[in-house]
Amino acid sequence: MSSKRHSILPPVSSSGPKPPVHFSSSITIADSALLTGTHPIAIHSESVVHPRAKLDSLAGRITIGRRCIIHERSTLGAVGTSGKITEAAVTLGDYVTVEVGAAIEAGETVIGEGTVVGVGARVGAGAVVGKHCTLTPHSEIAAGEVVPDLTVVYSNGMRRTDKREVAELKNKGIARQIDVLRRMIPSNPAKFA
């Protein structure tokens, strides 16, 4: 028997178009992140994009605010279940965290400052999620829905208002997490320019 060495292959790149990008000089973006589309993608200061995160600007512009964290296998700008592509943006405010496997559909969709989009959660096209909300794992926000500030959305559809007043504390935690991620994730913004 011959022993073969297995090498780790880089992720397969998309055959889609390469979007115009506008990056702050202080972002961290993994070499294996996937950016496709025709509309601009803007990422503001100190934000982090994990490996295998997908930013798809085919339907419209994607804007990521300051100190956001986009985890692996999450998708921004996904085309909704209707499959209809209209010019539509995705905008994330500052300090937004999009966790593993979450999807935010294109459609003038807005995620407010300090919001956490949990593991496997889905935000429909045109939804507006307020500031400092928490979308728990596998929760869903319907297309066009408006979620008020400080709302916690559970996967079973239940909701409550978060009255803990911990926004400043959460922002400090995100800043510390970003500091660690910047040292752990090899960044290559030049690849996408």
C-alpha positions in Angstrom: 0.0 0.0 0.0 1.3 3.4 -0.8 0.9 6.1 1.6 -0.4 9.4 0.1 -0.2 12.7 1.8 -3.5 14.6 1.8 -3.2 18.3 1.4 -5.7 20.8 2.5 -7.2 22.5 -0.5 -8.3 26.1 -0.4 -12.0 26.7 -0.6 -13.5 26.6 -4.1 -14.1 30.1 -5.3 -17.4 31.3 -6.7 -17.7 31.8 -10.4 -19.7 35.0 -9.8 -18.4 38.5 -10.5 -16.0 40.3 -8.3 -17.7 43.2 -6.5 -16.3 46.6 -6.0 -15.1 46.9 -2.3 -14.6 49.8 0.1 -12.6 48.6 3.1 -11.4 50.5 6.2 -7.7 49.9 6.7 -8.4 48.4 10.1 -10.7 45.5 9.1 -9.8 41.8 9.4 -11.1 39.6 6.6 -10.1 36.0 6.1 -8.6 34.9 2.8 -11.3 32.3 2.5 -14.2 34.6 2.9 -16.4 34.7 -0.3 -17.3 38.0 -1.8 -19.4 38.0 -5.0 -21.8 40.3 -6.8 -21.9 43.5 -8.8 -22.8 46.1 -6.2 -20.3 47.7 -3.7 -19.4 46.0 -0.4 -18.3 48.4 2.3 -16.8 47.3 5.6 -16.1 49.9 8.2 -13.3 50.1 10.8 -12.3 47.2 13.1 -14.9 44.8 11.7 -14.0 41.1 11.3 -15.1 38.7 8.6 -14.5 35.0 9.4 -13.4 32.3 7.0 -16.1 31.0 4.7 -18.5 33.9 5.4 -20.3 34.8 2.2 -21.1 38.4 1.2 -23.2 38.4 -1.9 -23.9 41.8 -3.5 -25.7 40.6 -6.6 -29.0 42.0 -5.4 -27.7 45.3 -3.9 -25.1 47.1 -1.8 -23.8 45.6 1.4 -22.7 47.9 4.2 -21.1 46.6 7.4 -20.7 49.1 10.2 -17.9 49.5 12.7 -16.8 46.7 15.0 -19.1 44.0 13.5 -18.3 40.3 13.5 -19.5 38.1 10.6 -18.9 34.5 11.6 -18.2 31.6 9.3 -20.8 30.1 7.0 -23.0 33.1 7.5 -24.5 34.8 4.5 -25.3 38.5 3.9 -27.3 39.5 0.8 -28.9 36.1 0.2 -31.7 36.1 -2.4 -35.0 35.4 -0.6 -37.1 32.4 -1.0 -39.0 34.0 -3.8 -35.8 33.9 -5.8 -36.7 37.3 -7.2 -33.7 39.6 -7.5 -34.5 43.3 -7.2 -32.0 46.0 -6.4 -31.9 45.8 -2.6 -29.3 46.5 0.1 -28.2 45.0 3.4 -27.1 47.4 6.1 -25.6 46.4 9.4 -25.2 49.0 12.1 -22.2 49.2 14.4 -21.4 46.4 16.8 -23.6 43.8 15.0 -22.7 40.1 15.4 -23.9 37.6 12.8 -23.2 34.2 14.2 -22.4 30.9 12.4 -24.8 29.8 9.6 -27.1 32.9 9.9 -28.6 34.4 6.8 -29.6 38.0 6.1 -31.6 38.3 2.9 -31.2 41.3 0.5 -34.1 43.7 0.3 -33.4 47.0 2.0 -32.8 44.9 5.1 -31.4 46.7 8.1 -29.9 45.3 11.3 -29.7 47.9 14.0 -26.6 48.7 16.2 -25.6 46.2 18.8 -27.9 43.4 17.5 -26.9 39.7 17.6 -28.2 37.5 14.9 -27.9 34.0 16.4 -26.6 30.7 15.0 -28.7 29.6 12.1 -31.1 32.5 12.3 -32.7 34.0 9.2 -33.7 37.6 8.5 -36.1 38.0 5.6 -35.8 40.5 2.8 -36.8 44.0 3.7 -36.9 43.3 7.5 -35.8 46.1 9.8 -34.4 44.8 13.1 -34.0 47.5 15.8 -31.0 48.4 18.0 -29.6 46.0 20.6 -31.9 43.1 19.7 -31.1 39.4 20.2 -32.3 36.9 17.6 -31.7 33.6 19.3 -30.4 30.5 17.4 -32.6 29.4 14.6 -35.1 32.2 15.0 -36.7 33.7 11.9 -37.7 37.3 11.1 -40.3 37.4 8.2 -39.7 39.4 5.1 -40.7 43.1 5.6 -41.1 42.7 9.4 -40.1 45.5 11.8 -38.6 44.4 15.1 -38.5 47.1 17.8 -35.3 48.1 19.7 -34.3 45.8 22.6 -36.4 42.8 21.4 -35.4 39.3 22.1 -36.8 36.9 19.5 -36.9 33.2 20.3 -36.9 30.3 17.8 -40.5 29.3 18.9 -41.8 32.8 17.9 -42.0 34.1 21.5 -40.6 37.6 22.1 -39.8 39.8 25.1 -38.2 43.2 25.7 -34.7 43.2 27.1 -34.7 45.6 30.0 -31.2 44.8 31.3 -29.5 48.0 30.0 -26.3 46.1 29.1 -25.6 47.7 25.7 -22.4 49.5 26.8 -21.1 46.3 28.5 -21.9 44.2 25.4 -20.0 46.7 23.2 -16.9 46.4 25.4 -17.1 42.6 25.1 -17.3 42.8 21.3 -14.3 45.1 21.3 -12.3 42.6 23.3 -13.4 39.7 21.1 -12.4 41.6 18.0 -8.9 42.2 19.5 -8.5 38.4 20.0 -9.9 37.6 16.5 -7.5 40.1 14.8 -4.6 38.0 16.2 -6.2 34.7 15.3 -7.5 35.2 11.7 -4.9 35.9 9.0 -6.3 38.9 7.1 -5.9 39.5 3.4 -8.0 42.5 2.3 -5.8 43.0 -0.8 -7.2 39.8 -2.3 -10.6 41.4 -2.6 -9.6 44.8 -4.0 
